[in-house]
Amino acid sequence: MVKDKSISTDLLIIGCGIAGASAALEAAKSGLRVVVITKNLTPEESNTFYAQGGIVSLGHDDHPELLKEDIIETGDGINYPEAVEILSNEGKKIVDDILIKELKIPFSRSSPDSLDYAQEAGHSRRRILHIKDTTGKTIEEKFIKVLKNYSNVTLLSDHTAVDLLTVPHHSKNPVAYYKETQCIGAYVLDNQNKKVKNIYSPFTILATGGCSAVYLYTSNPQGAIGDGYAMAYRAGARIVNMEYIQFHPTSLFHRDADGFLISETVRGEGARLKTKDGQTFMENYNEKRELGPRDEVTRAIYEEMINSNSNYVFLDLASYAKIDIKKRFPNIYQTCIKYGIDITKEPIPVVPAAHYCCGGVIVDIWGKSSLKGLFAVGEVSCTGVHGANRLASTSLLEGLVWGTRASKYIASHFDPGAPYRDSDIHEWYYPEKEEEIDPALINQDWLSVRSTMWNYAGIIRTRKRLERAKADLDYLRHRIEKFYKEARMDAKVVGLKHGIQVAQLITYAAINNPESRGAHFIKT
């Protein structure tokens, strides 16, 4: 599989959260040779790892039609019906078969014979399976442990995807230009030796997660900068709905907390939002109060912060909970204690943060993109499930369902014959004189990107703010591109190039959509 400067495999998966890991597991069971790369030091590190709330299934008094209705209502009616049908009808079986039976995920139970189902905003039933408040961590660790047992799976950590390899664009053969454009793998940077290798594969799955870290305040890890969106866009795949950026209403407000998420399920267990003087306010914005759709709860908090000239509100669980808080939310409890907040006795200071992108690489019901050979699963994709706004805890399920479906399709359509020769493909070009990287420049550019996105293309947008964002980002993009072409290859430089392009994709999409809907709210 491994050559001097290149790797050939049956399936390349970029990213290793629940979407990438489930795709890898399904492909491995089919006998395909799989290479999974992640830019992080360990394969477990991903958005999935930090998912607290849980994964959607079906509760005791539940039905797929009820779930479908909740998804479409939250998505403001622009969801893709066929995708919603698949998630609603197939999701529970896949959770049961893969997570419960195969991986033996120890979901929390209300009794020895019954799983415990939580309720979150937008759901009409209690249907969220969880492992207390560390659901994603447990699922991710189980997946990686199982994948390491497969000899046909290679996990490459500390490897950054630079660009997708496509023919004819990267081909030396001029005759290739008469053929259909096809993704044949990726240029991948080994972060340790700073060298780029070609990874060839007839099928590539993007599972790179979201892009919320292009905002100043985010609930995501700092690595969630939208690598997959940028690479797919440059390769010519269709990208849609990038204006629909969902902001999570409640991240911990503390100078050292770095966007720690206070799960939706805290409100599902009865917590109320209050102003700094102790007044509840959600009843003034939505009849479901704290359990209204995320975008409405987020804007309500934002408005209250502006009206009271405050930079946070309170989330009061202690006064309303009918549960054992320490037992139900051990991770949130311990984290808040670390910052001097006892959630069993006092309210939690919270602020909205960029959380999830409802758009992305548009794919069909099997995860196929518009570019031959390229699939996308998880948050980087746009299946149409989420419409204009994501229903809580559907993201892990979507990643699981489409990761599995994509590899099922690939295995059933696999053709070992490559439409190219490795010798026909260009190796990575390095500039003759590679400039040393100045961390101050990279840090300042990222601060400019993130501040611009937060202030001008954030929770509440206006035409003037978006035009300012466009002008500032266009100028910055020009400067970053010049820097990228001259600098020594480094993951930080590659990430900056990805990030500025994603910020532009979001801003341009917001400018081109004058209609407020779901997570895109534009004030006229």
Stockholm file with secondary structure:
# STOCKHOLM 1.0

chainA/1-524         MVKDKSISTDLLIIGCGIAGASAALEAAKSGLRVVVITKNLTPEESNTFYAQGGIVSLGHDDHPELLKEDIIETGDGINYPEAVEILSNEGKKIVDDILIKELKIPFSRSSPDSLDYAQEAGHSRRRILHIKDTTGKTIEEKFIKVLKNYSNVTLLSDHTAVDLLTVPHHSKNPVAYYKETQCIGAYVLDNQNKKVKNIYSPFTILATGGCSAVYLYTSNPQGAIGDGYAMAYRAGARIVNMEYIQFHPTSLFHRDADGFLISETVRGEGARLKTKDGQTFMENYNEKRELGPRDEVTRAIYEEMINSNSNYVFLDLASYAKIDIKKRFPNIYQTCIKYGIDITKEPIPVVPAAHYCCGGVIVDIWGKSSLKGLFAVGEVSCTGVHGANRLASTSLLEGLVWGTRASKYIASHFDPGAPYRDSDIHEWYYPEKEEEIDPALINQDWLSVRSTMWNYAGIIRTRKRLERAKADLDYLRHRIEKFYKEARMDAKVVGLKHGIQVAQLITYAAINNPESRGAHFIKT
#=GR chainA/1-524 SS CBCSSEEECSEEEECCSHHHHHHHHHHHHTTCCEEEECSSSSTTCSTGGGCCSCEECCCTTCCHHHHHHHHHHHTTTCSCHHHHHHHHHHHHHHIIIIIIIISCCCCCEEETTEECEECCTTCSSCCEECSTTCHHHHHHHHHHHHHTTCTTEEEECSEEEEEEEEETTTBSCGGGGGSCCEEEEEEEEETTTTEEEEEECSEEEECCCCCGGGSSSBSSCTTCSCHHHHHHHHHTCCEECTTCEEEEEEEECCTTTCSCBCCHHHHHTTCEEECTTSCBCGGGTCTTGGGSCHHHHHHHHHHHHHHTTCSCEEEECTTTCCSCHHHHSHHHHHHHHHTTCCTTTSCEEEEEEEEEESCEEECCTTCBCSSBTEEECGGGEECSSSTTSCCTTHHHHHHHHHHHHHHHHHHHTCCCCCSSCGGGBCCCCCCSSCBCCCHHHHHHHHHHHHHHHHHHSSSSBCHHHHHHHHHHHHHHHHHHHHHHHHBCCCHHHHHHHHHHHHHHHHHHHHHTCCSCBTTBCBCC
#=GC SS_cons         CBCSSEEECSEEEECCSHHHHHHHHHHHHTTCCEEEECSSSSTTCSTGGGCCSCEECCCTTCCHHHHHHHHHHHTTTCSCHHHHHHHHHHHHHHIIIIIIIISCCCCCEEETTEECEECCTTCSSCCEECSTTCHHHHHHHHHHHHHTTCTTEEEECSEEEEEEEEETTTBSCGGGGGSCCEEEEEEEEETTTTEEEEEECSEEEECCCCCGGGSSSBSSCTTCSCHHHHHHHHHTCCEECTTCEEEEEEEECCTTTCSCBCCHHHHHTTCEEECTTSCBCGGGTCTTGGGSCHHHHHHHHHHHHHHTTCSCEEEECTTTCCSCHHHHSHHHHHHHHHTTCCTTTSCEEEEEEEEEESCEEECCTTCBCSSBTEEECGGGEECSSSTTSCCTTHHHHHHHHHHHHHHHHHHHTCCCCCSSCGGGBCCCCCCSSCBCCCHHHHHHHHHHHHHHHHHHSSSSBCHHHHHHHHHHHHHHHHHHHHHHHHBCCCHHHHHHHHHHHHHHHHHHHHHTCCSCBTTBCBCC
//
